[in-house]
């Protein structure tokens, strides 16, 4: 079965020319009045772009504040945990002192009773 090519037939020279062709309508940059490409292509931001940049800056500032507040919150939680531990320690010491006081009162009563019966 034979295949039939449809479309224009071109030579390799034409293909090479087509690939390297230049558009004569594009103005060339003169060396006399040369400016940097950055200056020539400087883009003036639109109002939307300015608003977007302002939003991104404010958002970054707020993110920093949130991070600082989270760090402060963590530090406060640590302070609370330390206070709870100290409170629990003092409560245990108080309970121990009350038990010792109760024991001393009992011993004192026993001693008084012994002194009455002996005297």
C-alpha angles and dihedrals in degrees: 000000000000124000120222118214112219120201138046118324112229134189124234089247091056091048091051091049091048092053093049099039120131129212110239091200093070110094117233120232111249117226092221096065097030119158127175116274088240091060093046093048096039108145120212107218117241123236088258091053091048091050090047092051091047090049092050091049092049091045091053090049091050091048089054090050091049090051090050092049092049090051090049090048090052091050091050090051089052089050090050091050091051090049091049091051092049091047091050091049091051091047091053091048090049092050090048092049091049090050091050090048091051090049091050091050090051091048090048092052091049091049092050091049091051091049092052093049093045096046 
